[in-house]
Structure formats: structure tokens, C-alpha cells
Amino acid sequence: MTGSSSLRGRVQAPAQAAEMQRILSAYENSSDTARNHSDCPRVVLPEEVFFTLSMAGVLENLAVLLAVVKNKHLQSPMHFFICSLAISDMLGSLYKILENILILLRNTGYLKPRGDFETTADDVIDSLFVLSLLGSIFSLSAIAADRYITIFHSLQYHSIVTVRRALVTLTVLWALCTGSGITMVIFSHHIPTVLTFTSLFPLMLVFILCLYVHMFLLARSHARRISTLPRANMRGAITLTILLGVFIVCWAPFVLHVLLMTFCPDNPYCACYMSLFQVNGMLIMCNAVIDPFIYAFRSPELREAFKKMIFCRRCG
């Protein structure tokens, strides 16, 4: 794809797969030099792999949203936070689909290469990708805070975490994500922007780790009280741990790629790692596909809602 002013990779890819690279930054010239210093061949994945994963990600997460909307007993703060994470995953998949459409229009001559419309569309689509990462970070942090309150303030939970407060919190978070995403795309060629973009990832981990450490310390002193909590409360904490683990595995390679291409693009070892760029992009697509399965596997309520949606005609 074209080199728009977004967080793109310095590694150039074929026209069919270059969409992911526009997210990293406009460093294409330096990437050529880096590859000349490395003997590692660039790993190229079939475009069909990205398309299949992105379509599956959109449909699966859309099913999560519909399940919550159509079932009033699922319209709770916890499920609203899960919906927020589902929207983040869906934006990451939608980014790829729109990118494919833009490439197709350009290759068939309907778009002028590097024209004003394509440049603007590039920036908008790249904003979706950044918004997906930011939305995932803040949604996971919100889920962690919700689980913390559920476990250690279970009696006051419904007075602390109300539906109204949850919706207000999500509105503020998404407004912040949207503004930050647009700003990062506009100023993506500045190193401070790249550092801000990548620092949010470890900051989220530190925040959730602090909650976990605090929960562990409190659990030691309140072991008897915690043992009397409903199993659903502890199940939610375990679900969060699984979601967080999948998020780290799927997004950490991409974040590392951004850091390496910013600070050591000419190093042969860095260039060798950056040859796996498309693999890192595939992992991001996989995150959106895996999360809904985690919801269904860990939540009996969502699993039952999915069954009703799938077999509704037979049941009728």
C-alpha cells in the first residue's frame, strides 16, 4: 500500500499485503538498508489468510454484541466492558477488510495512486488500527478494575459499579481513544508519538499487575472470606487472565516491531526480526478471532445466548 503518514512499518510488502505496514511509520527508505544488512528472507503470507481471519473476527465479535443487545439479562457492567473489548477486536479486523477494498480500488484504476482521497482514506483506516489497540488496552484495564471490585467489594459492587457509571466510563474511554488515535496518526512521523504509542502497552500491564499483586496480598489476609465468594466472581478473574495472556501473545510482537524499526532499523538482527512483520500482523488478526471463543467457553450466559442465536429458527 502507499506510504501514508501513519504508524507504518519500514518493511515494504507486496501490494496485496502492504496495508499492515502503513500503521507503523513512513520509514520505507531505511527499511531497504536494514534488509540489505540481513540474510533473513521476508516471510510473506497469502492474502487469503488475512482476509479469512479478518472476516471471522468481524462476524464473531458482532455476534458477541448482538448477544448482549438481544438478552436483557446480559446487559450488565461486566458484559458492557466485554462488548467494549469486542468492538476493539472488530475494529482491528475491519481495518484489514477496508484496506483490502482500498487496494482493490487502486489496482483496478478506480482510485488515483497517492491521490487526495487515497491519502485521506489511508489515514482514516490507520486510525481504526490504532483505535483497536488503544480500545483493547483500556477495555482490558476496565475489566481488571471491575473484577477487582467484584472480588474485594462484592457487597458494595452493585452500588459502586452501576450500569450508568459503566456506560459513562466507556464513553469517556472511547472518546479518549478516538482523540489519541487520530493524534497518533497525524503525528506518527515523530519519535515521541511512537514512544507514546508503544508505552501504553507496558503501562496497561503494570496497572493490571498492580491490581493482581494487591489482590494476592488481600487474598492472603482474607482467604476465608474469598472462599465464600460466588464461583462466578472468581471465574471472571480467570477469564480476564486468559484474555490478557492472549492479548500479550498477539500484540507484543507487533509492539516490539515498532520499537525495533524506530531505534535499530539498520541492525541485521533487528532487520531479521522485522522480516516476520506479516506474521505479527496475522497474530493481531488471531486475537480478534480467539477472544469470542474465550467468552463462550468461560461464560455460561454468553454460551447460552450464542446457542439461541444460532438455533433460533429450529427452536421456533
Long-range contacts (C-beta under 8 A, 24 or more apart in sequence): 1-99, 1-102, 1-103, 1-122, 2-113, 2-114, 2-118, 2-119, 2-122, 3-28, 4-119, 4-122, 4-123, 4-126, 5-123, 5-185, 5-186, 5-188, 5-189, 6-122, 6-123, 6-126, 6-127, 6-130, 6-185, 6-188, 7-126, 7-129, 7-130, 7-184, 7-185, 7-188, 7-193, 7-194, 7-197, 7-258, 8-126, 8-188, 9-257, 9-258, 9-261, 9-274, 9-277, 10-34, 10-261, 10-265, 10-274, 11-35, 11-42, 11-261, 11-274, 11-275, 11-277, 13-42, 13-44, 13-277, 13-278, 14-44, 15-103, 15-107, 16-47, 16-103, 17-44, 17-45, 17-47, 17-50, 17-278, 17-281, 18-103, 19-95, 19-96, 19-99, 19-100, 19-102, 19-103, 19-125, 20-50, 20-96, 20-99, 20-277, 20-278, 20-281, 21-277, 22-99, 22-122, 22-125, 22-126, 23-126, 23-129, 23-130, 24-257, 24-258, 24-261, 25-188, 25-189, 25-194, 25-258, 25-261, 25-262, 26-188, 26-189, 27-261, 27-262, 27-265, 30-261, 30-265, 30-266, 31-261, 31-265, 31-271, 31-274, 33-265, 33-266, 34-261, 34-265, 34-266, 34-267, 34-268, 34-270, 34-271, 34-274, 35-271, 35-275, 37-266, 37-267, 37-268, 37-271, 38-268, 38-269, 38-271, 38-272, 38-275, 39-268, 39-272, 40-271, 40-272, 40-275, 41-275, 42-275, 42-277, 42-278, 43-275, 43-276, 43-277, 43-278, 43-279, 44-278, 45-278, 45-279, 45-282, 47-100, 49-282, 50-96, 50-100, 50-281, 50-282, 50-285, 51-96, 51-97, 51-100, 53-93, 53-96, 53-282, 53-285, 53-286, 53-288, 53-289, 54-93, 54-94, 54-95, 54-96, 54-97, 54-100, 54-285, 54-288, 55-93, 55-97, 56-93, 56-288, 56-289, 57-89, 57-90, 57-92, 57-93, 57-285, 57-288, 57-289, 58-90, 58-93, 58-94, 58-97, 58-288, 60-288, 60-289, 60-291, 60-292, 60-293, 61-86, 61-87, 61-89, 61-90, 61-93, 61-288, 61-291, 61-292, 62-90, 63-292, 63-306, 63-309, 64-292, 64-295, 64-302, 65-90, 66-309, 67-302, 67-305, 67-306, 67-309, 68-305, 70-305, 70-309, 71-301, 71-305, 71-308, 73-301, 74-301, 74-302, 74-305, 75-163, 76-163, 77-146, 77-161, 77-162, 77-163, 77-165, 77-166, 78-143, 78-146, 78-150, 78-236, 79-302, 80-163, 80-166, 80-167, 80-170, 81-139, 81-142, 81-143, 81-146, 81-166, 81-170, 82-143, 82-295, 82-302, 84-135, 84-138, 84-139, 84-142, 84-170, 84-173, 84-174, 85-135, 85-136, 85-139, 85-140, 85-143, 85-243, 85-291, 86-291, 86-292, 86-295, 87-135, 88-131, 88-132, 88-133, 88-134, 88-135, 88-136, 88-139, 89-132, 89-136, 89-287, 89-288, 89-291, 89-292, 90-288, 91-128, 91-129, 91-131, 91-132, 91-135, 92-128, 92-129, 92-132, 92-133, 92-136, 92-284, 92-285, 92-287, 92-288, 93-285, 93-288, 94-128, 95-125, 95-126, 95-128, 95-129, 95-132, 96-285, 98-125, 98-128, 99-125, 123-185, 123-186, 126-185, 126-188, 127-181, 127-182, 127-185, 128-181, 130-180, 130-181, 130-184, 130-185, 130-197, 131-177, 131-178, 131-181, 133-197, 133-200, 133-201, 133-251, 134-177, 134-180, 134-181, 134-200, 135-173, 135-174, 135-177, 136-247, 136-251, 136-287, 137-200, 137-201, 137-204, 138-173, 138-174, 138-176, 138-177, 138-204, 139-173, 140-204, 140-208, 140-240, 140-243, 140-244, 140-247, 141-204, 141-207, 141-208, 142-169, 142-170, 142-173, 143-240, 143-243, 144-207, 144-208, 144-211, 144-240, 144-244, 145-211, 146-236, 147-233, 147-236, 147-237, 147-240, 148-211, 148-214, 148-215, 150-233, 150-236, 150-237, 151-215, 151-226, 151-229, 151-233, 151-234, 151-237, 152-215, 152-218, 152-222, 154-229, 154-230, 154-233, 191-262, 194-258, 194-259, 194-262, 197-258, 198-255, 198-258, 198-259, 201-251, 201-252, 201-255, 205-248, 208-244, 235-298, 235-299, 238-298, 239-294, 239-295, 239-298, 239-299, 242-294, 242-298, 243-291, 243-294, 246-287, 246-290, 246-291, 246-294, 247-287, 249-283, 250-283, 250-284, 250-286, 250-287, 250-290, 251-283, 251-284, 251-287, 253-279, 253-280, 253-283, 254-280, 254-281, 254-283, 254-284
